[in-house]
Each structure stands twice: as C-alpha cells, then as structure tokens.
Amino acid sequence: MSAQSTWVTRALDKVEKVGNKLPDPAMIFFFSLVLVWVLSAILSNFSFDAIDPRNGEAVVVNNLLTGASMADFLSRMVVTFTSFAPLGVVLVAMLGVGVAEHSGFISAGLKRILDFTPKALLTPVVVLVGIISHTATDAGYVLVIPLVSVIFYAMGRHPLAGIAAAFAGVSGGFAANFIPSAIDPLLQSFTQTAAQIIEPGMQVNPLNNWFFNSASSLLIIGLAWFLTDKVIEPRLKDTPIDGDPAEIPRFDELDEKQTKALRWASLTLLGGIIALVAILIPESSPMRAPDGQLASFAAPVMRSIVPLIFLLFILPGVVYGYMSGAFSSSKDMIACMTKAMNGMSYYIVMAFFCALFIDAFAKSNLGTLLAVEGASGLQAMNLPPMVTIVGIILLTAFVNLFVGSSSAKWALLGPIFVPMLMQLNISPDLTQMAYRVGDSSSNIITPLMPYFPLVVVYCQRYVKSTGIGTLLSLMIPFTFTILIAWTLFLLGYWALGLPLGIQSSYVYPAVG
C-alpha cells in the first residue's frame, strides 16, 4: 500500500486480510449448522413471549439435537440438498450458458458489443442491466455477473471491479427497478393482509412502491458508478490477475467464418425471443397466470425463467458452434456442458453445506425468534415516526444477515410494523418501502446469502486467492453508501409527500 492510502482503503484492506483468514465458505456453513444445533438445544428450554404473526402462537425454539430430530436430519439429507433452490437455478442455467460460452458465441458477441460501447459508460450500463435483471428473478446471479466480469476484462479493466458493480446492481439494488417484477405482488400480499388488521377493507396495489423503485434505480446507478470507478477499481490496481489463461475468454478478431456464424446465431437468439413474446402476448397464453398476469409467481413464465435462459443460450450456442467449426458432432456440445459443470464443482460443495444450514435454521425457529423479538423491541421503544422508519431499515438490514428470503422476512415483520405504523398515520406503502430499502442494502455483505459463495467462485476465476474477505472488502463500501443514501432519499421523498407508487395511500403525521 502507498503512503497516500486513505483511511477507507486501509480499513478495507484490514477487512480483506481478516476476512480471508476465515475458514472456507463451505466450513463456515458447516460451523453455522453446528451452532444452530447447539443454540436450538439451549434455547428450547426457555419460553418466549414473542408471537409469530403468521399463526398467532408463541414462538417456540425447536431442539434439533434430539434423537428424533437427528434421525430426521440424516434421512432427509439428500432431499434437503437436491431440493435446494439455488442449486438447480445455477446448474441448469450454466448448462445452456456453458454451451454458448465454450462454443465461442458469447466471446464473439461480446467482441461486437465492445466495438461500439463507450468505455466511460460501461459501469452505469452494467449496473442498469443488473437492476433490470430482477425482473427475471435470480437470472442476474448466474448470467449478468459472470458476463460483466468478461466484459471488464476485455476492455482492459479489472474483472473484479466488474463483478462488484454487477453484484451491487443485481443484489444491492434489489428493491430498485424500472420494470415491475414478481417480488412486487408477493410483498404486497403480506402488506395488505397486515394492513387489514387495522382496516379490514383496505386494498394495497401491487405497484404501490413502483414510482419510488424507479427513482431509486437512478440513485443506485449513480452511487455504484462512482464507487466502482473512484473507490473499488483504484484499490484493485495492484491486484494481479493470476487465473488460468485457458479459462479466461479471449477476444481475438473474428474471421469471416466466425462473423457469419455470429450473425446466424444472433438471428437464432432473436427468433427465440420473438417466439417467446408471441406466446406471451395473448391473454389466453398458457404462460400467463390464471388471472392473466405475467409478473406473478403464479405465472408459468416466471417459474420458467431458468429453463428459458437454458434454451435461449444453448440454441444460438449450437448454431455458432457448428457454423464456426468449433463443433463437429454432438459430443462437442456435451463436452461444453461437462466443462461448465467442472467449473461449478466448488459451488456444489458449498451448496451442500449451505442447504443443510438453511434448512436447520428454518426448522429451529431461531430466525423467527430473532425477527419477531427485534421488531417487538423496536415497537416498545415508541420512537418518533421518522426515527421508527430508520429503525425499520436498520433492523431489516441486520436480520437480513441471518434470514435471506425477502418474502419470509416480510411475512414475519410486516404484521408487526404495518399495523403499528398505521396507528401513527403512516401508510403501509411507506412501511413496505422502508423494509425493502433495508433488505436490499445488506444483501451483498452476508456470506450466508445462497448466491454469495457463487460470486466468490466468479472472482476466483481471475484472482485465485479471492476469499470471503476479498469480496466483503469490495462490497462493504456499496452497502454502507447505498444504505445511508437510500434512507435519506426515502426520508426526503416522504417529506415532500410524493406518491410512492400507483394508488398508494400516502399519509404521514404532522410535523411536531
């Protein structure tokens, strides 16, 4: 480090050094599993006054060290692992992406994109794409982040800076989006149920935060742009790229045969997208939900995002492979899939322990106890409305380090916060938005988030020594900056009395 290093840089270097001394992520999940077992056994001997808002009953911590619980753990171990949702998402998507990547289609396509993409605007475009990827649920983790690293590397920029920027957009800005997504109606359903505790006839629009979400996109893009170019990338200038050259895509000039192959593969991709849109347009489309909606978890299209990614990458990948000469038989395509799975072997090991930990944590009810006790404590403080909103944001950010699912946390916290703040004349829309700000901001600094180890794997492709500390040191500036700026932005929005979304009931108490 140079003598001119700022205190921020020195602090982040310390975080990286300490963080990289932590055990391997797989072992962290294992130790966390053991800790959950021990805590569940101890706390199961106590009674708690916390009431689970989902069933109206007192929260009971379940002892996972009983003979029956351990027998159940062993008998269900395989099913727990194979039913771990992120595992299927990653592996199925990577099968298709692997064919497109190793056939040369992605490299050729990126080469063409780089020919007309201004280097100065690369970072904001990357963050924007990451934000928009929320519309396709978890697609950003398995598609956007690794592709961005390739683009940064090809443009002579540090690939870890690209990963950090994309991760900030995909996960840190999860509540920001210009396009409505399936998470909007899902959270709205919990908010409406909670609001009806006070006003039985109250209706909450699924897009009750859409205006603010859209405005927040500009905020997140600006913050991530500044941090990536002025903080993260300068800090990485002395970090050597020592990954296997054979695993890092090359961007040689395309010959005539490859150019023709890229043209036909791109037309294949475009044709697939047009065909999908044509299927989705009719109101009677089988890919729509029974009520005709597309942006709903009940819509088959939302449950088919990963298979669609698989198809939309494998088809042009195969076309490019055969036309460019990279493929001579179907064995070459299978070899690409195999190579893609080889790169996922480390993630599979981590996913095994991660799945066991998350399953045990849910069964123990420790997460429920933490969330409900935290919310009840905040309620008991009886703070002024504006301070309470800040408290909700901070509490949510803290709980998010232990309970990853956005909807699961809101199912616990919503029935407490929404009625409480309605009695202070604060609308459910504002309460929900405060929750979403806290939830999004801390996504990128919790190693217990299922996709966090996957991002570590992406980094190791370029810098072999990358560990948890390395990624944390890159993402901590994003988290704290986004958390503070987004909170102030929400409070300012509130002070101006602007509508948060469509048909949102915006009520707030008089000053003083």
C-alpha positions as CSV (number, residue, x, y, z in Angstrom):
1,M,0.0,0.0,0.0
2,S,1.2,3.5,-0.8
3,A,1.7,6.2,1.9
4,Q,-1.1,8.1,0.3
5,S,-3.7,5.4,1.1
6,T,-6.8,6.8,2.7
7,W,-8.2,5.6,6.0
8,V,-11.0,4.0,4.0
9,T,-8.6,2.0,1.9
10,R,-6.6,0.9,4.9
11,A,-9.8,-0.2,6.7
12,L,-11.0,-2.2,3.6
13,D,-7.5,-3.8,3.4
14,K,-7.9,-4.8,7.0
15,V,-11.4,-6.3,6.3
16,E,-9.9,-8.3,3.4
17,K,-7.0,-9.6,5.5
18,V,-9.1,-10.6,8.4
19,G,-11.9,-12.0,6.2
20,N,-9.6,-14.1,4.2
21,K,-8.4,-15.8,7.4
22,L,-11.9,-17.1,7.9
23,P,-12.5,-20.8,7.1
24,D,-13.6,-21.8,3.7
25,P,-17.2,-20.8,2.9
26,A,-18.2,-24.4,3.0
27,M,-16.8,-24.8,6.5
28,I,-18.5,-21.6,7.6
29,F,-21.8,-23.1,6.7
30,F,-20.9,-26.3,8.5
31,F,-19.9,-24.5,11.7
32,S,-23.1,-22.4,11.4
33,L,-25.1,-25.6,11.2
34,V,-23.4,-26.9,14.4
35,L,-24.0,-23.6,16.1
36,V,-27.7,-23.7,15.2
37,W,-27.9,-27.2,16.7
38,V,-26.4,-26.1,19.9
39,L,-28.4,-22.9,20.2
40,S,-31.6,-24.7,19.5
41,A,-30.9,-27.2,22.2
42,I,-30.2,-24.5,24.7
43,L,-33.0,-22.1,23.8
44,S,-35.6,-24.8,23.5
45,N,-35.6,-24.9,27.4
46,F,-36.9,-21.3,27.6
47,S,-40.3,-19.8,26.9
48,F,-40.6,-16.6,24.9
49,D,-43.4,-14.0,24.8
50,A,-42.8,-13.3,21.1
51,I,-45.8,-14.1,19.0
52,D,-45.4,-15.5,15.5
53,P,-47.7,-13.2,13.4
54,R,-48.2,-16.0,10.8
55,N,-50.1,-18.2,13.2
56,G,-50.8,-16.1,16.3
57,E,-48.9,-18.5,18.6
58,A,-45.9,-18.0,20.8
59,V,-42.6,-18.7,19.1
60,V,-41.1,-22.0,20.2
61,V,-37.5,-22.9,19.5
62,N,-37.2,-26.5,18.3
63,N,-34.4,-28.6,19.7
64,L,-32.6,-30.1,16.7
65,L,-30.3,-32.3,18.9
66,T,-32.9,-34.8,20.0
67,G,-32.7,-38.3,18.7
68,A,-35.8,-37.9,16.5
69,S,-34.5,-34.6,15.0
70,M,-31.1,-36.0,14.2
71,A,-32.7,-39.1,12.6
72,D,-34.9,-36.8,10.5
73,F,-31.8,-34.8,9.5
74,L,-30.0,-37.8,8.3
75,S,-33.0,-39.3,6.5
76,R,-33.7,-36.1,4.7
77,M,-30.1,-35.0,4.0
78,V,-30.1,-36.0,0.3
79,V,-33.6,-34.4,-0.3
80,T,-32.5,-31.2,1.5
81,F,-29.5,-30.9,-0.8
82,T,-31.2,-31.8,-4.1
83,S,-34.2,-29.5,-3.3
84,F,-32.0,-26.5,-2.5
85,A,-33.5,-24.0,-5.0
86,P,-30.3,-22.0,-5.9
87,L,-28.5,-25.2,-6.8
88,G,-31.0,-26.1,-9.6
89,V,-31.1,-22.5,-10.8
90,V,-27.3,-22.3,-11.1
91,L,-26.7,-25.7,-12.7
92,V,-29.5,-25.7,-15.2
93,A,-28.7,-22.1,-16.4
94,M,-25.0,-22.9,-16.6
95,L,-25.6,-25.9,-18.8
96,G,-27.0,-23.6,-21.5
97,V,-24.6,-20.8,-20.8
98,G,-21.7,-23.2,-20.9
99,V,-22.5,-24.3,-24.5
100,A,-22.8,-20.6,-25.6
101,E,-19.6,-19.8,-23.8
102,H,-17.3,-22.6,-24.8
103,S,-18.6,-22.7,-28.4
104,G,-17.3,-19.1,-28.7
105,F,-20.7,-17.5,-29.2
106,I,-20.6,-15.3,-26.1
107,S,-17.0,-14.2,-26.7
108,A,-17.9,-13.3,-30.3
109,G,-21.0,-11.5,-29.3
110,L,-19.2,-9.5,-26.6
111,K,-16.5,-8.6,-29.0
112,R,-19.1,-7.0,-31.3
113,I,-20.7,-5.2,-28.3
114,L,-17.3,-3.8,-27.2
115,D,-16.7,-2.4,-30.6
116,F,-19.4,0.3,-30.0
117,T,-19.7,0.5,-26.2
118,P,-18.1,3.7,-24.8
119,K,-15.7,2.7,-22.1
120,A,-16.7,5.6,-19.9
121,L,-20.3,4.5,-19.8
122,L,-19.6,0.8,-19.2
123,T,-20.1,0.9,-15.4
124,P,-23.6,2.6,-15.3
125,V,-24.8,0.3,-18.1
126,V,-23.6,-2.7,-16.2
127,V,-25.4,-1.6,-13.0
128,L,-28.6,-0.8,-15.0
129,V,-28.6,-4.3,-16.6
130,G,-28.1,-5.8,-13.1
131,I,-31.1,-3.8,-11.8
132,I,-33.3,-4.8,-14.7
133,S,-32.3,-8.5,-14.2
134,H,-34.5,-8.6,-11.1
135,T,-37.4,-8.9,-13.5
136,A,-36.1,-12.4,-14.3
137,T,-35.9,-13.4,-10.6
138,D,-32.4,-14.8,-9.9
139,A,-31.1,-14.7,-13.5
140,G,-28.7,-11.8,-12.6
141,Y,-26.6,-14.0,-10.4
142,V,-26.0,-16.8,-12.9
143,L,-25.9,-14.6,-16.1
144,V,-25.2,-10.9,-15.6
145,I,-22.4,-11.1,-13.0
146,P,-20.1,-13.5,-14.8
147,L,-20.7,-11.9,-18.2
148,V,-19.8,-8.5,-16.8
149,S,-16.5,-9.8,-15.5
150,V,-15.7,-10.9,-19.0
151,I,-16.6,-7.5,-20.5
152,F,-14.5,-5.6,-18.0
153,Y,-11.5,-7.9,-18.6
154,A,-11.8,-7.5,-22.3
155,M,-11.8,-3.7,-22.0
156,G,-8.6,-3.7,-20.0
157,R,-10.4,-3.1,-16.7
158,H,-10.1,-5.2,-13.6
159,P,-12.7,-8.0,-13.8
160,L,-13.3,-8.0,-10.0
161,A,-14.4,-4.4,-10.3
162,G,-17.0,-5.5,-12.9
163,I,-18.2,-8.3,-10.6
164,A,-18.6,-5.8,-7.7
165,A,-20.5,-3.3,-9.9
166,A,-22.8,-6.1,-11.3
167,F,-23.3,-7.6,-7.8
168,A,-24.3,-4.1,-6.5
169,G,-26.9,-3.8,-9.2
170,V,-28.2,-7.3,-9.1
171,S,-28.4,-7.7,-5.3
172,G,-27.6,-4.5,-3.5
173,G,-30.2,-2.6,-5.6
174,F,-32.8,-5.4,-5.4
175,A,-35.6,-3.1,-4.5
176,A,-34.8,-0.7,-7.3
177,N,-36.2,-1.4,-10.8
178,F,-37.9,0.4,-13.6
179,I,-39.8,-2.7,-14.5
180,P,-42.4,-4.4,-12.2
181,S,-41.3,-7.9,-11.1
182,A,-42.8,-10.9,-9.3
183,I,-41.5,-9.7,-5.9
184,D,-43.9,-6.7,-6.0
185,P,-47.2,-8.6,-5.8
186,L,-45.6,-11.1,-3.4
187,L,-44.7,-8.4,-0.8
188,Q,-47.9,-6.6,-1.5
189,S,-49.9,-9.6,-0.4
190,F,-48.3,-9.7,3.0
191,T,-48.6,-5.9,3.3
192,Q,-52.3,-6.0,2.5
193,T,-53.0,-8.8,5.0
194,A,-51.2,-6.9,7.7
195,A,-53.0,-3.6,6.9
196,Q,-56.4,-5.3,7.1
197,I,-55.7,-6.0,10.8
198,I,-56.4,-2.2,11.3
199,E,-58.7,-1.5,8.3
200,P,-60.4,-4.8,7.1
201,G,-61.4,-3.3,3.8
202,M,-58.1,-1.8,2.9
203,Q,-56.6,-2.7,-0.5
204,V,-52.9,-2.3,-1.4
205,N,-51.9,-2.0,-5.0
206,P,-49.1,-4.5,-6.1
207,L,-47.3,-1.5,-7.6
208,N,-47.6,0.7,-4.5
209,N,-43.8,1.3,-4.5
210,W,-43.2,1.4,-8.2
211,F,-42.6,5.2,-8.5
212,F,-40.0,5.2,-5.8
213,N,-38.4,2.0,-7.0
214,S,-38.0,3.6,-10.4
215,A,-36.5,6.8,-9.0
216,S,-34.2,4.6,-6.8
217,S,-32.8,3.0,-9.8
218,L,-31.2,6.3,-10.8
219,L,-29.8,6.7,-7.3
220,I,-28.3,3.2,-7.2
221,I,-26.8,3.6,-10.7
222,G,-25.1,6.9,-9.7
223,L,-23.7,5.5,-6.4
224,A,-22.5,2.3,-7.9
225,W,-20.9,4.1,-10.8
226,F,-19.0,6.5,-8.5
227,L,-17.9,3.8,-6.1
228,T,-16.7,1.3,-8.8
229,D,-14.7,3.9,-10.8
230,K,-13.4,6.0,-7.9
231,V,-13.0,3.6,-5.0
232,I,-13.1,-0.1,-6.0
233,E,-11.1,-0.1,-9.2
234,P,-8.3,2.1,-8.0
235,R,-8.0,-0.2,-5.0
236,L,-7.6,-3.2,-7.3
237,K,-4.9,-1.7,-9.4
238,D,-2.2,-3.8,-7.6
239,T,-4.2,-7.0,-7.5
240,P,-2.7,-9.3,-10.2
241,I,-5.0,-11.4,-12.4
242,D,-3.5,-14.9,-12.0
243,G,-6.4,-17.1,-13.1
244,D,-5.9,-20.0,-15.6
245,P,-5.4,-18.3,-19.0
246,A,-7.3,-21.2,-20.6
247,E,-10.4,-20.4,-18.5
248,I,-10.4,-16.6,-19.2
249,P,-12.1,-15.8,-22.5
250,R,-10.0,-14.3,-25.3
251,F,-11.2,-11.6,-27.7
252,D,-9.3,-12.2,-31.0
253,E,-10.5,-10.6,-34.2
254,L,-13.3,-12.6,-35.8
255,D,-12.6,-14.2,-39.2
256,E,-15.2,-14.3,-42.0
257,K,-16.5,-17.7,-40.9
258,Q,-16.9,-16.7,-37.3
259,T,-18.6,-13.4,-38.4
260,K,-21.1,-15.4,-40.4
261,A,-21.7,-17.8,-37.6
262,L,-22.3,-15.0,-35.1
263,R,-24.9,-13.4,-37.5
264,W,-26.9,-16.7,-37.7
265,A,-26.6,-17.4,-34.0
266,S,-27.8,-13.9,-33.2
267,L,-30.7,-14.4,-35.5
268,T,-31.5,-17.6,-33.7
269,L,-31.4,-15.8,-30.4
270,L,-33.6,-13.0,-31.7
271,G,-36.0,-15.6,-33.2
272,G,-36.3,-17.3,-29.9
273,I,-37.1,-14.1,-28.1
274,I,-39.7,-13.1,-30.7
275,A,-41.3,-16.5,-30.4
276,L,-41.5,-16.2,-26.6
277,V,-43.0,-12.7,-26.9
278,A,-45.6,-14.0,-29.4
279,I,-46.5,-16.8,-27.0
280,L,-46.9,-14.3,-24.1
281,I,-49.0,-11.7,-25.8
282,P,-52.4,-13.4,-26.0
283,E,-54.4,-13.1,-22.8
284,S,-55.2,-16.8,-23.0
285,S,-51.5,-17.7,-23.2
286,P,-50.6,-20.8,-21.1
287,M,-47.6,-19.0,-19.8
288,R,-49.8,-16.4,-18.0
289,A,-51.3,-16.8,-14.5
290,P,-55.0,-17.8,-14.3
291,D,-55.9,-14.1,-13.8
292,G,-53.9,-13.2,-17.0
293,Q,-50.9,-11.6,-15.2
294,L,-47.3,-12.1,-16.4
295,A,-45.4,-10.6,-13.4
296,S,-46.8,-13.0,-10.9
297,F,-45.3,-16.0,-9.2
298,A,-48.4,-17.9,-10.3
299,A,-47.5,-17.3,-14.0
300,P,-45.7,-20.3,-15.6
301,V,-43.4,-17.9,-17.4
302,M,-42.0,-16.6,-14.0
303,R,-41.4,-20.2,-13.0
304,S,-39.7,-20.9,-16.3
305,I,-37.0,-18.2,-16.3
306,V,-34.2,-20.6,-15.8
307,P,-35.3,-23.1,-18.5
308,L,-35.8,-20.2,-20.8
309,I,-32.3,-19.0,-20.1
310,F,-31.1,-22.5,-20.9
311,L,-32.9,-22.6,-24.2
312,L,-32.1,-19.1,-25.3
313,F,-28.3,-19.7,-24.8
314,I,-27.9,-23.3,-25.9
315,L,-29.7,-22.9,-29.3
316,P,-27.6,-20.0,-30.6
317,G,-24.5,-21.6,-29.0
318,V,-25.1,-24.8,-31.0
319,V,-25.7,-22.8,-34.2
320,Y,-22.5,-20.8,-33.7
321,G,-20.5,-23.9,-32.8
322,Y,-21.4,-25.8,-36.0
323,M,-21.1,-22.8,-38.3
324,S,-17.8,-21.6,-36.9
325,G,-16.3,-25.1,-37.0
326,A,-16.0,-25.3,-33.2
327,F,-18.4,-28.2,-33.2
328,S,-18.1,-31.2,-35.4
329,S,-20.6,-33.5,-33.6
330,S,-22.9,-33.6,-30.7
331,K,-20.1,-34.8,-28.5
332,D,-18.6,-31.3,-28.7
333,M,-21.8,-29.8,-27.2
334,I,-21.8,-32.3,-24.4
335,A,-18.1,-31.6,-23.7
336,C,-19.0,-27.9,-23.3
337,M,-21.7,-28.8,-20.8
338,T,-19.3,-31.0,-18.9
339,K,-16.7,-28.2,-18.8
340,A,-19.3,-25.8,-17.4
341,M,-20.2,-28.3,-14.7
342,N,-16.5,-28.8,-13.8
343,G,-16.3,-25.1,-13.1
344,M,-19.3,-25.4,-10.7
345,S,-17.8,-28.3,-8.6
346,Y,-16.6,-26.0,-5.9
347,Y,-20.0,-24.2,-5.7
348,I,-21.8,-27.6,-5.4
349,V,-19.7,-28.5,-2.4
350,M,-20.6,-25.2,-0.7
351,A,-24.2,-25.5,-1.7
352,F,-24.4,-28.9,0.1
353,F,-23.5,-27.4,3.5
354,C,-25.4,-24.2,2.8
355,A,-28.6,-26.2,2.1
356,L,-28.2,-28.1,5.4
357,F,-27.6,-24.9,7.4
358,I,-30.6,-23.0,5.9
359,D,-32.9,-26.0,6.4
360,A,-31.8,-26.4,10.0
361,F,-32.0,-22.7,10.7
362,A,-35.6,-22.6,9.4
363,K,-36.7,-25.6,11.4
364,S,-35.1,-24.3,14.7
365,N,-37.3,-21.2,14.6
366,L,-34.2,-19.1,15.6
367,G,-34.7,-16.8,12.6
368,T,-38.3,-16.3,13.5
369,L,-37.4,-15.5,17.1
370,L,-34.7,-13.0,16.0
371,A,-37.0,-11.2,13.7
372,V,-40.0,-11.0,16.0
373,E,-38.0,-10.1,19.1
374,G,-36.2,-7.4,17.1
375,A,-39.5,-5.9,15.8
376,S,-41.1,-6.1,19.2
377,G,-38.2,-4.3,20.7
378,L,-38.4,-1.5,18.2
379,Q,-42.1,-1.2,18.8
380,A,-41.6,-1.0,22.5
381,M,-39.2,1.9,22.2
382,N,-42.1,4.1,21.0
383,L,-39.8,6.3,18.9
384,P,-40.9,9.3,16.7
385,P,-42.3,8.2,13.3
386,M,-39.2,9.3,11.3
387,V,-36.8,7.5,13.7
388,T,-39.0,4.4,13.6
389,I,-38.7,4.3,9.8
390,V,-34.9,4.5,10.1
391,G,-35.1,1.8,12.8
392,I,-37.1,-0.5,10.5
393,I,-34.5,-0.1,7.8
394,L,-31.6,-0.8,10.2
395,L,-33.3,-3.8,11.8
396,T,-34.2,-5.3,8.5
397,A,-30.6,-4.9,7.3
398,F,-29.4,-6.7,10.4
399,V,-31.9,-9.5,10.2
400,N,-31.1,-10.0,6.5
401,L,-27.6,-11.2,7.6
402,F,-29.3,-14.3,9.1
403,V,-32.6,-14.7,7.2
404,G,-32.1,-14.4,3.4
405,S,-35.5,-14.7,1.9
406,S,-37.1,-11.3,1.3
407,S,-40.7,-12.6,1.4
408,A,-40.0,-14.8,4.5
409,K,-38.7,-11.8,6.5
410,W,-41.6,-9.6,5.5
411,A,-44.1,-12.4,6.4
412,L,-42.7,-12.1,9.9
413,L,-42.0,-8.3,10.2
414,G,-45.0,-7.0,8.1
415,P,-47.8,-8.0,10.5
416,I,-45.9,-6.1,13.3
417,F,-44.7,-3.0,11.6
418,V,-47.6,-2.2,9.2
419,P,-50.4,-2.1,11.9
420,M,-48.0,-0.3,14.3
421,L,-47.2,2.5,11.9
422,M,-50.8,2.8,10.6
423,Q,-51.7,3.9,14.1
424,L,-49.2,6.7,13.6
425,N,-50.8,7.6,10.3
426,I,-48.0,6.2,8.3
427,S,-49.2,4.3,5.2
428,P,-48.4,0.6,4.6
429,D,-46.8,1.6,1.4
430,L,-44.1,3.6,3.2
431,T,-43.5,0.9,5.7
432,Q,-43.1,-1.7,3.0
433,M,-40.7,0.5,1.2
434,A,-38.6,1.1,4.3
435,Y,-38.4,-2.7,4.7
436,R,-37.3,-3.1,1.0
437,V,-34.5,-0.5,1.4
438,G,-33.1,-2.3,4.5
439,D,-33.4,-5.7,2.9
440,S,-31.7,-4.7,-0.4
441,S,-28.8,-2.8,1.1
442,S,-27.3,-5.6,3.1
443,N,-27.7,-8.4,0.6
444,I,-24.2,-8.1,-0.7
445,I,-22.3,-8.5,2.6
446,T,-23.8,-11.6,4.0
447,P,-21.8,-14.8,3.3
448,L,-24.9,-16.8,4.4
449,M,-26.8,-15.5,1.3
450,P,-27.0,-18.6,-1.0
451,Y,-25.5,-16.8,-4.0
452,F,-22.6,-15.1,-2.1
453,P,-20.3,-18.2,-2.5
454,L,-21.1,-18.3,-6.2
455,V,-19.8,-14.8,-6.6
456,V,-16.7,-15.8,-4.8
457,V,-16.3,-18.6,-7.4
458,Y,-16.6,-16.0,-10.2
459,C,-13.9,-13.9,-8.6
460,Q,-11.5,-16.9,-8.2
461,R,-11.7,-17.4,-12.0
462,Y,-9.5,-14.3,-12.3
463,V,-7.8,-14.0,-8.9
464,K,-7.1,-17.4,-7.4
465,S,-6.6,-16.1,-3.8
466,T,-10.0,-14.5,-3.7
467,G,-11.8,-15.3,-0.4
468,I,-14.7,-14.1,1.6
469,G,-12.7,-11.2,2.9
470,T,-11.8,-10.1,-0.6
471,L,-15.4,-9.9,-1.7
472,L,-16.5,-8.3,1.6
473,S,-13.9,-5.6,1.2
474,L,-15.2,-4.8,-2.3
475,M,-18.9,-4.8,-1.3
476,I,-18.8,-3.0,2.1
477,P,-18.5,0.5,0.5
478,F,-21.5,-0.3,-1.6
479,T,-23.6,-1.4,1.3
480,F,-23.0,1.5,3.7
481,T,-23.2,4.1,1.0
482,I,-26.4,2.7,-0.5
483,L,-27.9,2.2,2.9
484,I,-27.3,5.8,4.0
485,A,-28.1,7.4,0.7
486,W,-31.2,5.3,0.1
487,T,-32.5,6.0,3.6
488,L,-32.0,9.8,3.2
489,F,-33.7,9.6,-0.2
490,L,-36.7,7.8,1.3
491,L,-37.0,10.4,4.1
492,G,-36.7,13.2,1.6
493,Y,-39.4,11.6,-0.6
494,W,-41.6,11.3,2.5
495,A,-41.0,14.9,3.5
496,L,-42.1,16.1,0.0
497,G,-45.2,14.0,0.2
498,L,-44.6,12.3,-3.2
499,P,-46.6,9.2,-4.1
500,L,-44.5,6.0,-3.7
501,G,-46.5,4.1,-6.4
502,I,-49.8,3.5,-8.1
503,Q,-52.8,4.1,-5.9
504,S,-50.5,4.3,-2.8
505,S,-52.2,5.9,0.2
506,Y,-49.6,8.4,1.3
507,V,-50.4,9.6,4.8
508,Y,-47.9,11.0,7.3
509,P,-48.2,12.7,10.7
510,A,-48.0,16.5,11.0
511,V,-44.6,17.8,12.0
512,G,-44.3,18.3,15.7
